[in-house]
Amino acid sequence: MYCTNCGKQQPDGSKFCNNCGTHLQTITPPTPVSITPNPSQRQSGITCPRCHSTNVNVQVINQVHLKNVHHGCAWWVFVGWWWLPVKWIFFTVPALIIKLLKPKKQKIVNHVHNVAVCQSCGHSWRL
């Protein structure tokens, strides 16, 4: 047992701290509560369309696709109409080298969907 005020160890059964005189309170640990899940809560509520089993897991699938990025209309209206001819006339060789060596601009597009998989027969379907 330890004093809650000064932290000194006290003999068991003492009501006051021997160091600072603070009243010692006996704290009883909380009783553990066992929670048993309801059998109806364990089931996901999804049934397999093939075997009619309720032993179904749901998985989240994330598919990543790369999409090429192009200039927008505003760029072509304000910059592109004069920049491309100037670039090809005055910088033909550097522009060819850059065009050949520069990687394409791409953006990542995620497609997320849920797939249910029956654990009994292995059938899978989209939700």
GUSE-518591 format. One record per residue (C-alpha): x, z negated, y; residue number from 1. Coordinates in pm, whole numbers. Layout:
N
      px      pz      py  seq
       X       Z       Y  NUM
...
END
This chain:
127
      px      pz      py  seq
       0       0       0    1
     127      90     347    2
      24     -26     695    3
    -165     239     891    4
     -22     107    1220    5
     352      59    1156    6
     394     234     818    7
     568     -57     642    8
     502    -113     274    9
     283    -413     201   10
     224    -606    -120   11
     -93    -514    -305   12
    -399    -721    -219   13
    -280    -831     129   14
    -539    -820     408   15
    -298    -819     705   16
      34    -644     769   17
     337    -875     735   18
     519    -681    1008   19
     266    -618    1287   20
     -40    -821    1181   21
    -282    -528    1172   22
    -585    -566     947   23
    -528    -356     636   24
    -821    -154     512   25
    -847     -60     152   26
    -927     306     116   27
   -1093     417    -201   28
   -1021     775    -303   29
   -1323    1002    -315   30
   -1473    1061    -655   31
   -1412    1414    -781   32
   -1721    1625    -805   33
   -1735    1889   -1073   34
   -1923    2200    -976   35
   -2057    2407   -1259   36
   -2166    2751   -1148   37
   -2517    2858   -1219   38
   -2517    3131   -1487   39
   -2733    3350   -1264   40
   -2471    3326    -985   41
   -2192    3450   -1213   42
   -2360    3784   -1269   43
   -2309    4045   -1003   44
   -2664    4178   -1027   45
   -2532    4526   -1107   46
   -2617    4680   -1441   47
   -2434    4968   -1606   48
   -2650    5283   -1611   49
   -2501    5387   -1946   50
   -2506    5069   -2162   51
   -2723    4840   -1938   52
   -2460    4563   -1948   53
   -2427    4318   -1658   54
   -2051    4273   -1719   55
   -1958    4489   -1417   56
   -1665    4454   -1174   57
   -1659    4614    -828   58
   -1331    4758    -702   59
   -1240    4886    -355   60
   -1055    5218    -360   61
    -851    5325     -54   62
    -751    5691     -49   63
    -499    5804     215   64
    -487    6167     332   65
    -255    6324     590   66
    -417    6554     845   67
    -227    6790    1077   68
    -257    6709    1447   69
    -314    6995    1694   70
    -320    7006    2072   71
    -655    6950    2238   72
    -843    7178    2481   73
    -720    6987    2788   74
    -355    7048    2690   75
    -416    7422    2655   76
    -605    7442    2989   77
    -349    7250    3195   78
     -17    7295    3015   79
     -25    7536    2722   80
    -117    7858    2903   81
     205    7855    3109   82
     436    7638    2895   83
     436    7851    2580   84
     534    8181    2753   85
     804    8003    2961   86
     937    7829    2650   87
     958    8151    2447   88
    1108    8357    2730   89
    1375    8111    2849   90
    1427    7895    2541   91
    1372    8135    2249   92
    1664    8027    2034   93
    1623    7650    2089   94
    1246    7684    2041   95
    1299    7867    1708   96
    1544    7600    1592   97
    1311    7318    1695   98
    1011    7488    1534   99
    1197    7528    1205  100
    1354    7182    1194  101
    1089    6961    1357  102
     848    6798    1109  103
     477    6859    1143  104
     269    6606    1330  105
      29    6439    1093  106
    -213    6153    1115  107
    -334    5924     840  108
    -700    5937     741  109
    -831    5654     520  110
   -1133    5693     296  111
   -1258    5364     151  112
   -1531    5346    -112  113
   -1647    5097    -373  114
   -1636    5177    -743  115
   -1820    4974   -1006  116
   -1659    4958   -1350  117
   -1845    4839   -1659  118
   -1624    4605   -1863  119
   -1820    4676   -2183  120
   -1816    5057   -2205  121
   -1566    5157   -1933  122
   -1811    5369   -1736  123
   -1737    5384   -1361  124
   -1953    5498   -1068  125
   -1954    5488    -690  126
   -2169    5236    -507  127
END
